[in-house]
Amino acid sequence: MLREDRMYYRDLRDHIEALERNGRLVRVTREINKDLELMPLVRWQFRGLPEAQRKAFLFENVVDVKGRRYDIPVLVASHAASAEIYALGMQCECEPNPPFQDPKGLRHQGLREIHEDGQPRGSGGGLRLLRQESHSARALRHREGYANRLRRQ
């Protein structure tokens, strides 16, 4: 993927050209029904293809179920179908995801940051606050129920 001369695309046509130059665009010139075929065709790739193989679609001959023709092409999946397409839209290099880290390792790292000398930081009292919240919610539900009963009478 090559970086463009400008930091932005002048218009959508520039972006479409960049997708096509980088092999990330499928042009569909045959008649396609927007109500029955267009989105299911695009969804297929999200269910069956790895992200690296996904592409944007430009439908150039769009009709509806009643046979009406539309003179405006429809561009789908042109911005976030894959990380590569997203990077192309942002005109930057696609950086790989960082390697997977074991959640237990992250949890222990977080615990070290939370504790000082083996003691949790903060004043505590979390359970007391939770009980107060729970009591307030119960009282509110009781009042709402009472108000509803009064309205029905």
C-alpha positions as CSV (number, residue, x, y, z in Angstrom):
1,M,0.0,0.0,0.0
2,L,1.5,3.3,-1.1
3,R,1.0,6.6,0.7
4,E,-0.7,9.2,-1.5
5,D,0.8,12.6,-2.2
6,R,-1.9,14.4,-0.3
7,M,-3.0,13.7,3.3
8,Y,-6.6,13.5,2.2
9,Y,-8.7,12.5,-0.8
10,R,-10.3,15.4,-2.8
11,D,-13.5,13.4,-3.1
12,L,-15.0,9.9,-3.0
13,R,-13.8,9.3,-6.6
14,D,-10.2,9.6,-5.4
15,H,-10.8,7.0,-2.7
16,I,-12.4,4.6,-5.2
17,E,-9.4,5.0,-7.5
18,A,-7.1,4.2,-4.6
19,L,-9.1,1.1,-3.7
20,E,-8.9,0.0,-7.3
21,R,-5.2,0.6,-7.7
22,N,-4.5,-1.4,-4.6
23,G,-6.8,-4.4,-5.6
24,R,-9.3,-3.7,-2.9
25,L,-12.4,-2.9,-5.1
26,V,-14.8,-5.2,-6.9
27,R,-16.8,-3.4,-9.6
28,V,-20.2,-5.1,-10.2
29,T,-21.5,-3.9,-13.6
30,R,-24.3,-6.4,-14.0
31,E,-27.8,-5.5,-12.8
32,I,-28.1,-5.9,-9.1
33,N,-31.3,-5.7,-7.0
34,K,-30.7,-3.4,-4.0
35,D,-33.5,-4.9,-2.0
36,L,-32.6,-8.6,-2.5
37,E,-29.0,-9.0,-3.6
38,L,-26.8,-6.1,-2.8
39,M,-26.2,-6.4,1.0
40,P,-26.4,-10.2,1.2
41,L,-23.6,-10.4,-1.4
42,V,-21.5,-8.0,0.7
43,R,-22.3,-9.8,4.0
44,W,-21.1,-13.1,2.4
45,Q,-17.5,-11.9,2.6
46,F,-17.8,-11.0,6.3
47,R,-19.0,-14.5,7.1
48,G,-16.7,-16.5,4.8
49,L,-13.5,-14.6,4.0
50,P,-10.6,-13.8,6.2
51,E,-10.2,-10.1,6.8
52,A,-7.1,-9.8,4.6
53,Q,-9.2,-11.0,1.6
54,R,-12.2,-8.6,2.0
55,K,-12.9,-5.9,-0.6
56,A,-15.1,-2.9,-1.2
57,F,-17.9,-3.2,-3.7
58,L,-19.0,-0.7,-6.3
59,F,-22.4,-1.6,-7.8
60,E,-22.9,0.4,-11.0
61,N,-26.3,-0.9,-12.2
62,V,-28.7,-0.8,-9.3
63,V,-32.4,-1.6,-9.5
64,D,-35.1,-2.3,-6.9
65,V,-37.8,-5.0,-6.7
66,K,-40.2,-2.9,-8.8
67,G,-37.7,-2.6,-11.6
68,R,-36.8,1.0,-11.0
69,R,-33.3,1.9,-12.1
70,Y,-31.0,4.2,-10.1
71,D,-28.4,6.3,-11.9
72,I,-26.2,6.6,-8.8
73,P,-23.7,3.8,-8.1
74,V,-23.6,2.3,-4.6
75,L,-20.3,1.9,-2.8
76,V,-20.3,-0.6,0.1
77,A,-17.6,-1.7,2.6
78,S,-15.2,1.0,1.3
79,H,-14.0,2.2,4.7
80,A,-13.9,-0.6,7.3
81,A,-14.2,-4.0,5.5
82,S,-10.6,-4.7,6.7
83,A,-7.8,-3.1,8.5
84,E,-6.0,-2.6,5.1
85,I,-9.0,-0.8,3.6
86,Y,-9.3,1.4,6.7
87,A,-5.6,2.3,6.5
88,L,-5.9,3.0,2.8
89,G,-8.8,5.4,3.6
90,M,-6.7,7.1,6.2
91,Q,-3.7,7.1,3.8
92,C,-1.4,5.4,6.3
93,E,0.3,2.1,6.8
94,C,-1.6,-0.8,8.3
95,E,0.0,-1.8,11.5
96,P,-0.4,-5.3,12.7
97,N,-2.2,-6.0,16.0
98,P,0.0,-6.4,19.0
99,P,0.7,-10.0,20.0
100,F,-2.0,-11.6,22.3
101,Q,-1.3,-11.2,26.0
102,D,-2.5,-13.7,28.5
103,P,-5.4,-12.1,30.4
104,K,-4.1,-13.6,33.7
105,G,-0.8,-11.8,33.1
106,L,-2.6,-8.6,32.5
107,R,-4.8,-9.1,35.6
108,H,-1.7,-9.7,37.8
109,Q,0.0,-6.6,36.3
110,G,-3.1,-4.6,37.2
111,L,-3.2,-5.9,40.7
112,R,0.4,-4.9,41.3
113,E,-0.6,-1.3,40.3
114,I,-3.6,-1.3,42.5
115,H,-1.9,-2.5,45.7
116,E,0.7,-0.8,47.8
117,D,2.6,-2.9,50.3
118,G,0.0,-5.7,49.9
119,Q,-2.9,-3.3,50.9
120,P,-5.5,-2.0,48.5
121,R,-5.4,1.7,47.7
122,G,-8.3,3.9,48.7
123,S,-10.5,4.2,51.7
124,G,-12.7,1.1,51.1
125,G,-16.4,1.4,51.8
126,G,-17.3,0.0,48.4
127,L,-19.8,-2.5,49.9
128,R,-21.4,0.2,52.0
129,L,-21.9,2.3,48.9
130,L,-23.3,-0.7,47.0
131,R,-25.8,-1.3,49.8
132,Q,-26.9,2.3,49.7
133,E,-27.4,2.2,45.9
134,S,-29.3,-1.0,46.2
135,H,-31.5,0.4,49.0
136,S,-32.2,3.6,47.0
137,A,-33.2,1.6,43.9
138,R,-35.5,-0.6,45.9
139,A,-37.2,2.5,47.5
140,L,-37.6,4.1,44.1
141,R,-39.2,0.9,42.6
142,H,-41.5,0.8,45.7
143,R,-42.6,4.4,45.2
144,E,-43.2,3.9,41.5
145,G,-45.3,0.9,42.2
146,Y,-47.3,2.8,44.7
147,A,-47.8,5.7,42.3
148,N,-49.0,3.3,39.6
149,R,-51.5,1.7,41.9
150,L,-52.9,5.2,42.8
151,R,-53.2,6.1,39.1
152,R,-55.2,2.9,38.5
153,Q,-57.8,3.8,41.2
